[in-house]
């Protein structure tokens, strides 16, 4: 089973924007613990895969170790970390993806707070 982590800034943004619906979204994001292959791959930066998960008109972006996700069996995915880092609507989708890539290139996965 994979571990899902939501960075604090995204957690607060979800609670602020969705209010009552926030817990439904958190539950949806945590379904990746059971099925880490969900989501659409958008690209890789240094072995880190950027993927998106859709909810209505919003996209939630997460990063994970691409090597583990691709080559390990489901039983071996116990130590994989899926970190949700950003959220956008359809209009700002490309800007958000470019920002995630820029952070990964300059700082790495630890650059998300």
MARMI-114332 format. One record per residue (C-alpha): x, y, z. Coordinates in nm, 4 decimals. Each point is the difference from the previous one (the first is absolute). Example, Ala and Ser with C-alpha at 12.3 -4.5 7.8 and 13.67 -1.06 7.14 Angstrom:
2
ATOM        c1        c2        c3
ATOM    1.2300   -0.4500    0.7800
ATOM    0.1370    0.3440   -0.0660
***
This chain:
113
ATOM        c1        c2        c3
ATOM    0.0000    0.0000    0.0000
ATOM    0.1335    0.3419   -0.0957
ATOM    0.0070    0.3004    0.2315
ATOM   -0.1873    0.3133   -0.1102
ATOM    0.1183    0.3368    0.1297
ATOM   -0.1645    0.3367   -0.0658
ATOM    0.2246    0.3027    0.0485
ATOM   -0.1335    0.2432    0.2592
ATOM   -0.0504    0.2914   -0.2414
ATOM   -0.2145   -0.2173   -0.2304
ATOM   -0.1925   -0.1418    0.2961
ATOM   -0.0932    0.3522    0.1115
ATOM   -0.0884    0.1089   -0.3537
ATOM   -0.2369   -0.2977   -0.0408
ATOM   -0.1691    0.0715    0.3321
ATOM   -0.0360    0.3687   -0.0865
ATOM   -0.1354   -0.0508   -0.3521
ATOM   -0.2242   -0.3048    0.0490
ATOM   -0.1147    0.0426    0.3610
ATOM   -0.2563   -0.2833    0.0577
ATOM    0.1230   -0.2008   -0.2986
ATOM    0.3619   -0.0042    0.1240
ATOM   -0.0245   -0.3351    0.1812
ATOM   -0.1443   -0.1644   -0.3090
ATOM    0.3011    0.1242   -0.1976
ATOM    0.2483   -0.1192    0.2635
ATOM   -0.1620   -0.3444   -0.0041
ATOM    0.0227   -0.0055   -0.3794
ATOM    0.3695    0.0945    0.0059
ATOM    0.0714   -0.2680    0.2594
ATOM   -0.1415   -0.2698   -0.2303
ATOM    0.3445    0.0065   -0.1608
ATOM    0.1297   -0.1929    0.3027
ATOM   -0.1805   -0.3051   -0.1369
ATOM    0.0487    0.0757   -0.3724
ATOM    0.3193    0.2057   -0.0508
ATOM   -0.0164   -0.0430   -0.3779
ATOM   -0.3041    0.2329   -0.0219
ATOM    0.0387    0.3382   -0.1606
ATOM    0.1281    0.1327   -0.3289
ATOM    0.3781    0.0237   -0.0398
ATOM    0.1090    0.3449   -0.1161
ATOM    0.3748   -0.0479   -0.0138
ATOM    0.3121   -0.0770    0.1974
ATOM    0.2805    0.2070    0.1448
ATOM    0.3055   -0.1915    0.1203
ATOM   -0.1925   -0.3219    0.0653
ATOM   -0.2840    0.1781    0.1792
ATOM   -0.3349   -0.0450   -0.1757
ATOM   -0.2516    0.2854   -0.0091
ATOM   -0.3592   -0.1244   -0.0176
ATOM   -0.3429    0.1583    0.0197
ATOM   -0.3241   -0.1132    0.1568
ATOM   -0.3258    0.1634   -0.1118
ATOM   -0.2933    0.0982    0.2182
ATOM   -0.2795    0.1846   -0.1815
ATOM    0.1710    0.2958   -0.1712
ATOM    0.3061   -0.0042    0.2278
ATOM    0.3290   -0.1823   -0.0362
ATOM    0.2118   -0.1181    0.2910
ATOM    0.3676   -0.0558   -0.0765
ATOM    0.2218   -0.2477    0.1753
ATOM    0.3571   -0.1236   -0.0293
ATOM    0.1388   -0.3455    0.0648
ATOM    0.3029   -0.2170   -0.0715
ATOM   -0.0421   -0.1137   -0.3605
ATOM    0.2323   -0.2993    0.0265
ATOM   -0.1896   -0.1586    0.2883
ATOM   -0.3383    0.0700   -0.1554
ATOM    0.0939   -0.1560   -0.3331
ATOM    0.2018   -0.3065    0.0985
ATOM   -0.1151   -0.1177    0.3417
ATOM   -0.2932   -0.2291    0.0626
ATOM   -0.2937    0.1141    0.2087
ATOM    0.1350   -0.1868    0.3034
ATOM    0.3356    0.1783   -0.0293
ATOM   -0.1561    0.3469   -0.0055
ATOM   -0.0048    0.0218    0.3781
ATOM    0.2657    0.2701    0.0123
ATOM   -0.1176    0.2215   -0.2854
ATOM   -0.0943    0.3560    0.0893
ATOM   -0.2605    0.1875   -0.2004
ATOM    0.0163    0.3708    0.0772
ATOM   -0.2803    0.2306   -0.1134
ATOM    0.1580    0.3376   -0.0631
ATOM   -0.2289    0.2304   -0.1994
ATOM   -0.3542    0.0582   -0.1211
ATOM   -0.1335    0.1949   -0.2987
ATOM   -0.3046    0.0505   -0.2124
ATOM   -0.0008   -0.0731   -0.3716
ATOM    0.0921    0.3593   -0.0851
ATOM    0.3287   -0.0008    0.1973
ATOM    0.0952   -0.3619   -0.0650
ATOM    0.3144    0.0568   -0.2102
ATOM    0.1328    0.2748    0.2275
ATOM   -0.0289   -0.2324    0.2984
ATOM    0.1729   -0.2889   -0.1794
ATOM    0.2841    0.2307   -0.1062
ATOM    0.0374    0.1233    0.3595
ATOM    0.0241   -0.3584    0.1313
ATOM    0.2654   -0.0856   -0.2617
ATOM    0.1995    0.3134    0.0850
ATOM   -0.0023   -0.0822    0.3728
ATOM    0.1048   -0.3611   -0.0647
ATOM    0.2877    0.1082   -0.2254
ATOM    0.1350    0.2632    0.2383
ATOM   -0.0682   -0.1389    0.3489
ATOM   -0.1382   -0.3531   -0.0386
ATOM   -0.2985   -0.1637    0.1715
ATOM    0.0868    0.1658    0.3319
ATOM   -0.0790    0.3414   -0.1541
ATOM   -0.3723   -0.0336    0.0643
ATOM   -0.1257    0.1381    0.3269
***
